[in-house]
Protein backbone atom coordinates (compact mmCIF):
# COMPACT_ATOMS: atom_id res chain seq x y z
CA UNK A 1 0.00 0.00 0.00
CA UNK A 2 1.36 3.37 -0.95
CA UNK A 3 1.40 6.09 1.66
CA UNK A 4 2.28 8.95 -0.66
CA UNK A 5 0.36 12.19 -1.04
CA UNK A 6 -3.30 11.77 -1.79
CA UNK A 7 -4.21 11.99 -5.45
CA UNK A 8 -7.66 13.35 -4.62
CA UNK A 9 -8.18 16.82 -5.93
CA UNK A 10 -10.45 19.48 -4.54
CA UNK A 11 -12.96 21.42 -6.59
CA UNK A 12 -11.47 23.61 -9.32
CA UNK A 13 -11.00 27.26 -8.42
CA UNK A 14 -13.97 29.49 -9.17
CA UNK A 15 -13.48 32.04 -11.91
CA UNK A 16 -15.28 35.11 -10.56
CA UNK A 17 -17.59 37.31 -12.57
CA UNK A 18 -16.22 40.86 -12.58
CA UNK A 19 -18.63 43.78 -12.80
CA UNK A 20 -17.99 47.48 -13.22
CA UNK A 21 -19.90 49.93 -11.02
CA UNK A 22 -19.69 53.72 -11.23
CA UNK A 23 -19.90 55.95 -8.17
CA UNK A 24 -21.20 59.38 -9.15
CA UNK A 25 -22.66 62.49 -7.57
CA UNK A 26 -21.98 66.13 -6.91
CA UNK A 27 -18.79 67.79 -5.76
CA UNK A 28 -17.84 66.88 -2.18
CA UNK A 29 -20.63 64.36 -1.69
CA UNK A 30 -18.33 61.56 -0.46
CA UNK A 31 -17.49 59.46 -3.52
CA UNK A 32 -13.80 59.09 -2.67
CA UNK A 33 -14.71 58.22 0.92
CA UNK A 34 -17.20 55.57 -0.23
CA UNK A 35 -14.72 53.84 -2.53
CA UNK A 36 -12.02 53.90 0.13
CA UNK A 37 -14.31 52.56 2.85
CA UNK A 38 -15.21 49.40 0.98
CA UNK A 39 -12.20 48.63 -1.24
CA UNK A 40 -10.19 45.55 -0.31
CA UNK A 41 -7.17 46.96 -2.12
CA UNK A 42 -5.50 50.30 -1.59
CA UNK A 43 -7.73 52.56 -3.69
CA UNK A 44 -6.28 54.49 -6.59
CA UNK A 45 -7.03 58.17 -6.16
CA UNK A 46 -6.45 61.11 -8.47
CA UNK A 47 -6.99 63.99 -6.08
CA UNK A 48 -5.50 67.43 -6.43
CA UNK A 49 -5.55 70.40 -4.08
CA UNK A 50 -8.23 73.00 -4.69
CA UNK A 51 -6.79 76.26 -5.96
CA UNK A 52 -7.87 79.88 -5.96
CA UNK A 53 -8.40 79.61 -9.71
CA UNK A 54 -11.05 76.96 -9.16
CA UNK A 55 -13.02 78.82 -6.51
CA UNK A 56 -15.32 80.63 -8.98
CA UNK A 57 -16.50 77.26 -10.42
CA UNK A 58 -16.23 74.93 -7.39
CA UNK A 59 -19.20 75.47 -5.08
CA UNK A 60 -17.98 74.77 -1.54
CA UNK A 61 -21.32 75.47 0.12
CA UNK A 62 -21.81 72.78 2.75
CA UNK A 63 -18.29 71.40 2.26
CA UNK A 64 -16.24 74.43 3.22
CA UNK A 65 -13.53 72.27 4.81
CA UNK A 66 -12.88 70.33 1.58
CA UNK A 67 -9.36 70.98 0.29
CA UNK A 68 -8.97 68.42 -2.53
CA UNK A 69 -10.93 67.25 -5.54
CA UNK A 70 -10.92 64.19 -7.81
CA UNK A 71 -9.71 65.14 -11.27
CA UNK A 72 -9.88 61.78 -13.07
CA UNK A 73 -11.31 58.90 -11.05
CA UNK A 74 -11.16 56.84 -7.89
CA UNK A 75 -10.70 53.09 -8.29
CA UNK A 76 -11.31 50.25 -5.85
CA UNK A 77 -12.30 46.59 -5.73
CA UNK A 78 -14.54 44.52 -3.49
CA UNK A 79 -15.31 40.79 -3.55
CA UNK A 80 -18.97 40.35 -2.66
CA UNK A 81 -18.62 36.57 -2.73
CA UNK A 82 -16.30 33.96 -4.20
CA UNK A 83 -17.75 34.25 -7.70
CA UNK A 84 -18.51 37.97 -7.82
CA UNK A 85 -16.06 40.88 -7.81
CA UNK A 86 -16.96 44.54 -8.26
CA UNK A 87 -14.62 47.13 -9.70
CA UNK A 88 -15.59 50.59 -8.48
CA UNK A 89 -14.92 53.73 -10.49
CA UNK A 90 -15.58 57.03 -8.73
CA UNK A 91 -16.27 59.87 -11.16
CA UNK A 92 -15.20 63.51 -10.75
CA UNK A 93 -18.01 65.73 -9.52
CA UNK A 94 -17.38 69.03 -11.26
CA UNK A 95 -18.90 69.84 -14.64
CA UNK A 96 -15.52 70.68 -16.15
CA UNK A 97 -14.42 67.03 -15.81
CA UNK A 98 -17.52 65.55 -17.38
CA UNK A 99 -15.70 64.71 -20.60
CA UNK A 100 -14.32 61.71 -18.64
CA UNK A 101 -17.74 60.28 -17.82
CA UNK A 102 -18.41 58.68 -21.20
CA UNK A 103 -15.14 56.75 -21.04
CA UNK A 104 -15.69 55.65 -17.46
CA UNK A 105 -19.27 54.56 -18.24
CA UNK A 106 -18.25 52.13 -20.99
CA UNK A 107 -19.00 48.59 -19.89
CA UNK A 108 -20.57 49.61 -16.57
CA UNK A 109 -23.25 47.29 -15.20
CA UNK A 110 -24.74 50.04 -13.06
CA UNK A 111 -24.05 53.05 -10.89
CA UNK A 112 -24.44 54.58 -7.45
CA UNK A 113 -25.54 58.21 -7.33
CA UNK A 114 -24.41 59.55 -3.97
CA UNK A 115 -26.56 62.40 -2.67
CA UNK A 116 -26.34 65.01 0.08
CA UNK A 117 -29.69 66.32 1.40
CA UNK A 118 -28.13 69.77 1.86
CA UNK A 119 -27.46 69.94 -1.88
CA UNK A 120 -29.85 67.55 -3.59
CA UNK A 121 -29.77 69.64 -6.75
CA UNK A 122 -26.16 68.52 -7.27
CA UNK A 123 -27.48 64.99 -7.92
CA UNK A 124 -29.74 65.91 -10.82
CA UNK A 125 -27.01 65.90 -13.47
CA UNK A 126 -25.80 62.39 -12.58
CA UNK A 127 -29.35 61.02 -12.40
CA UNK A 128 -30.14 62.54 -15.80
CA UNK A 129 -26.90 61.15 -17.26
CA UNK A 130 -27.69 57.55 -16.29
CA UNK A 131 -31.37 57.81 -17.20
CA UNK A 132 -30.56 59.09 -20.70
CA UNK A 133 -28.02 56.33 -21.30
CA UNK A 134 -30.16 53.53 -19.88
CA UNK A 135 -27.63 52.65 -17.17
CA UNK A 136 -29.38 51.22 -14.09
CA UNK A 137 -28.57 53.08 -10.90
CA UNK A 138 -29.43 53.42 -7.24
CA UNK A 139 -29.41 56.60 -5.16
CA UNK A 140 -27.61 56.51 -1.81
CA UNK A 141 -28.15 59.44 0.56
CA UNK A 142 -24.94 60.03 2.49
CA UNK A 143 -25.77 60.86 6.08
CA UNK A 144 -23.41 63.65 7.05
CA UNK A 145 -23.05 64.48 10.73
CA UNK A 146 -25.15 67.41 11.84
CA UNK A 147 -27.59 67.25 8.93
CA UNK A 148 -31.29 66.63 9.21
CA UNK A 149 -32.91 63.35 8.27
CA UNK A 150 -35.78 63.13 5.83
CA UNK A 151 -38.19 60.30 4.98
CA UNK A 152 -37.20 58.32 1.91
CA UNK A 153 -40.47 59.29 0.23
CA UNK A 154 -39.61 62.99 0.63
CA UNK A 155 -36.15 62.53 -0.89
CA UNK A 156 -37.55 60.41 -3.74
CA UNK A 157 -40.10 63.11 -4.57
CA UNK A 158 -37.47 65.87 -4.41
CA UNK A 159 -35.23 63.95 -6.83
CA UNK A 160 -38.21 62.96 -9.02
CA UNK A 161 -37.05 59.33 -9.04
CA UNK A 162 -38.97 56.57 -10.78
CA UNK A 163 -40.58 54.12 -8.40
CA UNK A 164 -38.24 51.33 -9.50
CA UNK A 165 -35.00 53.17 -8.66
CA UNK A 166 -33.59 51.94 -5.33
CA UNK A 167 -33.14 54.68 -2.71
CA UNK A 168 -31.05 53.95 0.37
CA UNK A 169 -29.65 55.86 3.33
CA UNK A 170 -25.98 55.19 3.97
CA UNK A 171 -22.81 56.23 5.75
CA UNK A 172 -20.10 56.48 3.10
CA UNK A 173 -17.46 55.89 5.80
CA UNK A 174 -18.87 52.53 6.92
CA UNK A 175 -17.96 49.40 4.97
CA UNK A 176 -21.13 47.43 5.73
CA UNK A 177 -23.35 50.39 4.89
CA UNK A 178 -21.60 50.86 1.55
CA UNK A 179 -21.74 47.13 0.86
CA UNK A 180 -25.53 47.19 1.23
CA UNK A 181 -25.69 49.95 -1.36
CA UNK A 182 -23.53 48.00 -3.82
CA UNK A 183 -25.61 44.85 -3.38
CA UNK A 184 -28.74 46.89 -4.10
CA UNK A 185 -27.18 48.28 -7.28
CA UNK A 186 -26.16 44.82 -8.54
CA UNK A 187 -29.58 43.35 -7.79
CA UNK A 188 -31.34 46.26 -9.51
CA UNK A 189 -29.04 46.07 -12.53
CA UNK A 190 -29.56 42.32 -12.87
CA UNK A 191 -33.33 42.82 -12.89
CA UNK A 192 -33.03 45.85 -15.17
CA UNK A 193 -31.00 44.03 -17.82
CA UNK A 194 -32.35 40.47 -17.47
CA UNK A 195 -35.92 39.62 -16.42
CA UNK A 196 -34.57 36.23 -15.27
CA UNK A 197 -31.30 37.11 -13.48
CA UNK A 198 -30.88 33.61 -12.09
CA UNK A 199 -30.04 32.42 -15.59
CA UNK A 200 -26.78 34.37 -15.56
CA UNK A 201 -25.88 35.12 -11.95
CA UNK A 202 -27.29 33.89 -8.68
CA UNK A 203 -28.98 36.48 -6.45
CA UNK A 204 -26.66 38.56 -4.31
CA UNK A 205 -27.10 38.79 -0.55
CA UNK A 206 -25.65 41.51 1.69
N, C-alpha and C positions, 0 to 999 in steps of 0.2 A: 504494500500500500504506500502510495506516495504521500508525503506530508509537505509538499511544496505549497506555494501560494495558491489560493483558491482561484479557479478559472472563471468563477461566476462574476458576471459584470452587472453593475447597477444600471438603472435607467439612463438613457442618453441625456446629455444636457439639453435643457430647454432653450430654444432660440427665441428670445423675447421679441414681441412686437414693439416697435418704437414709434411713438406718436409725437407730433410737433404741436405745441400749444403756445399761443401768443398771450402776453400779459400787457394790456394796454390801459390807457386812462390819461387823465390830465396831468399837468406838471405838478410834481410834489405830492402825488396821491399815495405813494408807497410801493411802486412797482419794483424798485430795486430791493427794498426791504423784503417784499414777498418772495422774490426769487431766492434771495439769500437765506431766508428762514427755512425753506423746504429743500434746498439743493443738497444732495449727498456728496457732491464734489465742490471744491472751492469755486464759487461762481465767477465767471468772467464778467468784468464790469468795464464800461467805457465812460467813466465819469470825468468831468472837467469842472474846475472852479467857475462859479458864476463871476462875471466881470461887469464893470460899470457900463460897458458898451451894450450888454444884454438887458440891462434894467428896463429900458423903455418897452421891450417886447416880452419880458418874463414877468408875469404877474405873480408877485410873492404874497398876495393877500391870503392870510390863513396859514402860510408856511414861511413866515418872516425869518425864521432861524435857518432855513435851507441855504447851504453854501455851495452845493455842487449840483450838476445836472447830467443826465445820460445823453450822450451825443451820438451814439450808434445803437447799442443794444446791451442788455444784460443777458447772460446765458447760464442756465443751470440744468441739472438732471435729477430726476427722482424715480426710483423703482417702486411702483405701486404694488406689484406682486411679481413673482418669478418670471411671468411671461409678458409683463407689460411695463415698459419704460417710457417716461415722458421727458421730452426735451423742451425746456422752457425758454422762450425768447421774449424778454422785456423790451418794449418799444419806447423810443424817446417821446416825451409828452408835448414838446413845443411844436407849433405849426411849422416852423422853419426846417424841421427835420423830417417832415412827413414824406419826403421823396424816398425815404428808406422803407416805408411801410409796405409798399407793393412787393419789394424783394423779400422782406421778412415773412410776408403772408403766404408766399408760395409754398404749397405742400402742407399748410397748417390744417390739422383736423378741426380745431376750434380755438376759442379765445376766452380769456377772462377780461372783463372791463372792470377795473377797480375804480370805485367812486368814493367821494368825500361829501358828506351831507352839507358841509359848509359851502361847497362849490360844485353842486350837482351839474350846473351848466357846462362844466369842463368835460363831462362824460358824453355829451351829445355827439361830438364829432366822431369819437371811437364807435359809439353805438351805430351811428349812421354809416360809417365805413363798413362794418361787418354786415349790416343789413343789406346794403347795396351789393355786396359781393357774395352774398349767400353763405357766409361763414358762420356756423353756429357758435353762439357765445352765451356766457352767463355773466351776470352782474354781481360783483361782490362789494358790499359797502364796508369800507375800512373804518373800524371804530377807533377814532382818535381820542386820546384822553382829553377830558374837559369839554367834549362836544355832546350835544343833546342826542337822544335816541328817538327814532321815529318808527311807527309801524311800517311793516314791509309794504302794505297796501298803499300807504301814503307815498313812499319812495317810488313804487312802481308807477303810480299815477303821475308823479312829477317827472319821471323819465319817459313816460308814454311808452312803456314796454308792452310787447305782446304778451298775452297770458301764458304762452308756452316757454318764455324765456326764464330760466332759473334766476332767482334773486336770493342772495344769501348775505347774512351779516358775518363779518370775519374780523380777526385781528391779524394783520399782515406780518406781525412779529412772531406769531405762534405757529409752529410746524403743523400741529394737528388741525388747527383751524384752516390753514392754507390747504392742507391735504383734502379736507372735506370739499373745499371749493373746486379743486382740480378733479376730484371724483365726479362731482356734479357736472362739470364741463364735459368730461369724457362720456358720461352716461347720456347727456343731452345730445352730444354730437353723434353718438352711435344711433340714437333714435332718429335724429334729424336726417342722417345720410342713408340709413338702412332700416326699413320698417321691421325687420327681423334680425336684430343685432346679434342674437345668439348663433347665427349662422357663420359669423366671422370672428366674434370675440365674446367670450363669456362675460356676463355682467360684472361690473366692478363694485366692490364693497369698500367703504371707508376703512 
